[in-house]
């Protein structure tokens, strides 16, 4: 007779059924048996300094490793601290599995330590949430959780595990492990819709393909490549779709940038939008004039006409829908149109392209980006986190899947996500260089994670675009309420690199253009987590700021 | 000459719209001190449009500081494309390098979108 406790059952299920070998969180008394389960089943734990970072890392793990990420939270404050990361994953459709402790069922309504109605709080920001009350059903509940996280449109799930079931034992043979039930279901669009889309695509003179996170979440590199190369359609990839085909692919028009896209999208005759929500960054669809025929592909049918009605809507997994389209579309060549788009983009971005090449004092943020790119190259993972910093960071180019992500530019606009994403990227792809471009404001949210990076040997290089302010807020206030009435917008000059040094990392302070590359050289050579604090031009406003300002103008 | 006159006429139209056209007045809102320059690449012709708390003001000439600029290769192209009020013509000018944006390009787009509300 072999006994096993509930915490060990969690570890056993994660390891043996889901093949999970890394989880993210912070320890706590309510989940002690589960922590021991991780030890028992040889699951690596990355213990962070604030639970929001754990949820963000697990979310990021799902992006970089391509499978659900798992985070563990203890009851009460641990749970509450994780909420920001869970909410961010919810709006990003990330398959995040949250395992959370709670006060004992035995002590319900007695004023137990950390007694709070967690389920009522977390339900609106999860795809599925449940409490398990029976030790024998732990594997079953975990199986349901993973299925909900990954199937259909992905999203975060929450499983509450009371100590009453984690810390008691059961005869192991009475709790068989379920087989891995996460299957790939295929949704098939209506044949007549496929036919209509094919007709639009075949007759298009100036088509454009825009791919969003759905392209990345469906791992569609291969089918996307076949579709793009057969149709010859120019493409741009965004969010978690970035890098599914490299930025330097012959059909890529990534160099247009977001501004070039805003300027040029209305000139396309057919737009194919795949796994891309037309949210506020697309001015809720108003960016696309009625003259443009619109083919939308999304795993969630509700997205197909949201904010902008599709001429043809194809509900299904991006990779499989693209596969079906490729079988029916004609070979074509739109290289001339692609060159026209790129040329128009260069005219719109003329100023930025000049700034990239020009040494500046004070340093222009786009020049900082160009110098980092020059040193680090395309075969790397870039994460940008901030307001204006996100805009500039999106100018990195990459050959890596999810190789450029502006983590704070998602629907939740969640500053502070950069460092957790950078750490998860380095853990998922240890052979790649990882650079986080942080604003000085956003750096503050998870700066203590330099301690995590040092303890777990995660050598991410974090470059701070330091304009001594909440730049996007400051410049937006300048537009809305005037330069003389700025409120809570400025931060001052701070030596953030010394924070990294104090925690055991490598620090650099840069004020001049010619110091950027030597500082990067030393930072990477150190082999340590590094912080390069770069003082940049405080007057520079990114084009994203007026967009942000306009989006909140109420009359 | 026609380009210069067009820019002045545009100022008059925008100034009037800022007072009488509700949609345009709401569009420019109470934005503080945004300066848009429209000029030729040689800097010989140009006009600055200043938007400040609902008012539209102007200064002639191309040598003023600005937040964003629409820079035409020459006055003839500038006149032709602007007078056409066509997005396609503007896109074509950009694609052939005859129209470039300088500074905070988004504001140039913002300016153009505002003009569309009035025309």
Interface residues (C-beta under 8 A of the other chain):
Chain A: X259 X262 X263 X264 X266 X267 X340 X341 X343 X344 X346 X347 X348 X349 X350 X351 X352 X478 X479 X480 X481 X482 X483 X541 X542 X543 X544 X545 X546 X547 X549 X550 X553 X555
Chain B: X26 X29 X30 X31 X32 X33 X34 X71 X87 X88 X91 X93 X94 X95 X96 X97 X99 X100 X101 X102 X103 X104 X105 X106 X107 X109 X110
